[in-house]
Amino acid sequence: MSTNCKIAVVNEDGTVTAIWCHWDGYLDHCGPTLQEHYKNPTKIQELMSHGNLDSLGPEIGVQYDQPGLREKLFSGPAKFFSSKLDKFMKTQCTFYIRDMKQPDNLAETHESLSAFEACGESYNYVFMDGEWWTDAFDDDAPGMTGTWVTVERALESSEEGW
């Protein structure tokens, strides 16, 4: 079963650009990944430019079918194939458009944060004011609660058991 989330950024004009992520949207995965690896606004814009995600990794990475990559990943005995592919996929994002050739997966733009909130997922992350924020801090009521906390605070509270 998958845990979906939306990852968004508030733009200078107040609009919100958002992408959907299929796997591992829960706070303990996306929170640290966004917090540690997506602090740079340029990298965040690159993430958004690729559209919806199958999975979020620490790096944006490269297209899976780039020349020579398959040979590098799939060389050697068959028993090593799965572990090599799994290790590779955990180091980078998997995008529906770039990697899975599914073109109808562009980022969406909302007029405002409240417009974004109206169509969020169970877990939501927004980069605004130079920080990552989430509403995914209450395991009893995940989803849009109308209250945003920094990812840093949500992770600290998660460790404390609220």
N, C-alpha and C positions, 0 to 999 in steps of 0.2 A: 504494500500500500504506500502511496506517496503522500508527502506533506507539502502542499503547495504554498507559495508565498508571492508577494509582489515586492519588487525592489524599485524604488523611485528616487527622483531627484527634483527638488524645487528649483526651477530656473529663475534667472534674474527678473523676468517679467511676471513672476508669480504663478506661471503655469507649472504643471507637474508632468514630467516624463516618467513613464512606468513600464517595466517589463515584468513578465510572469515567469516564475521558476517552478518546474514540476517536482523535482526531488529535494528532500532534506531542507525544507523551508523553516524548520523549527529553530528556535533561538540559539540552542547550543551548537548548531552548525553554521547557519548564515550570520549570526551575530559576530562571532570571532572572525570569520572569513572577511566580512565587510570591514570590520573594525581594524584588522591588521593589514589587509591587502588592498583596500580601496579607499584610501584617504585622499589621494590626489584627484582633484576635480577633472583633470584631463583623462585619467584612467577611468573615472566613473562615466564620463561622456562616451568614451570608447566602448565601455560595457553596454551602455544604453543603445549605442549605434548598431549593435549586432542583433538587437531584438530579443525575443523570448528565449529563455534558457531551458534546457533539459536538466542541467545541473550547474551549480556555481562552484568554481574552483578558485584557488588562490591567484592564478594567473589567467589572463584572457586567452593566451595560447595561440595555437596555429590550427588551420583547417586540417581535419583528419586525413583528407585524401590528397594532401600536397605530395608532389612527386618524391618518391624515395621513403616516405614516412611508413607506408604499409610494409615495405620490405624490412625496414629497421625494426618495426614492432613485431612482425610475424616471422622473423627468421629464427632458426633454431628448432629444437624438438617441440612437438605439439603441446606437451604438458606445460611448457613455459609460456605459451601464447596467452592464456587467460590472465596470468599474473602480470605479464608485461603490459597488456592492454589496460588492465585495471589500474596499475600504477600510473601509466600515462594519463588516463582519464581523470584521476584524482588530482593531478597537478594543474589542470586547466579547466576552463569552462567548456561546456558543450552547448552550442547554440543550435536552435532548430533551422535557421536559415543557412548559416555557414557550414555546419557539420552534417545536418540531416536532410538538407536540400528541401526544406518545407518553407516556401516563400511567404506564406500568409501569417507570419509571426513577427511583425514589426512592433516596435515600442508604440505605446499609445500616449496621447497627450490629453491632460485634463485641464480645465480652466483654472482650477485652484486646488488647494489641499483638501478643502471640504468636498469638492467634486470627486477627487481621488478616493476619499474616505467612503463615499457612497458606493463604491464598487470594489472594495478591497477583498483580500483573501483571509484565511484563518490567521496568517502571519504576514505582517507588513513592515517594511523598512523604508525609511525616507532619509535622504541626505539633505540636510538644510542647516544653515548657520554654521557650516564647517564641521558638523558632526552627524553621525548616524543615529537615528531615532527609531523606535519601534513601539508598537502597541501589543507586541507578543510577549507580554511579561506576566500574564495570569493564565496558568495552565487550566484553571477551572472555567475560564471564559475567554479562550483565544479569539482573535478577530478584532474588528473595530469597536473599541470600547469608548472612544472619544478622548482617551487620555494617551498622550505620547510621553515616553521617557527616553533618555539616551540609551543606546545599546549598552554602553559601559555600565550604567546603573542597573539596567535590567539583568545583565549577566551577574553583577555583584549580588543582586537580590535573589537571583536563581540559586546561587551558591549558598546563600543564607537561608534558603527555604521560605522566603517571604515571611 
